Amino acid sequence: MKVLALSFSPRPGGNTVQLLETVLGAAAGAGAETGLWKLAGKTVQPCDGCNACHRTGACHIEDDMQDLYPKLLEADAIIFGTPVYFYNMTGPGKTVIDRTFALNRPGRNLANKVGGVVCVAGSFGLADTVKDLYFYMVSRQMLPAMFVAAYAGAKGDVKDLPKCRAAAADLGRQVVAIAAQGFAYPADIVPPHFAYGTHTK
């Protein structure tokens, strides 16, 4: 079993990464193979809306997402971690989310993977950020697990939040336990290419 954590923070060792490492440590203790992908220092270009991925099954943009795509597909559980910038996930983090639009083929999507969220804020924005990431997971037919939401400002503040670190460890064990259940959507229910909504004629 593989658990992958994504850090959308521009800081390679900030509070978000520290909590994700706690999640992964507990997941490893529960028997999972773990990995941490940090957006910091990487280049991820915005989706250009070309829709080539619908024709070819792959994104044509050559950047660090090409390294991430196979990691996402191989993972049984994915933890999305981000600090809050202007009341939501970081801009580069949203770019990563947008680029996963290319994962839209049978056998090449995020369906049936367990998802979790780690979110760190200095003030407002935790609820909206968690909500948006959960809605993303549901739209990809992932199975949402618990989230960890922390108030922390300066680098290292999460070290002084023992209940938060305990919740992060619980999340690591939880995603392993849920993934072990082998949940799968019925084969005839495929992830939508676009969001469902109310359509006019």
Secondary structure, DSSP 8 states (H G I E B T S, - for coil): -EEEEEE--SSTTSHHHHHHHHHHHHHHHTT-EEEEEE-TT----------HHHHHSS----STHHHHHHHHHH-SEEEEEEE-BTTBS-HHHHHHHHHGGG--BTTBS-TT-EEEEEEEESSS-HHHHHHHHHHHHHHTT-EEEEEEEEE--STTGGGG-HHHHHHHHHHHHHHHHHHTTT----TT----SS-------
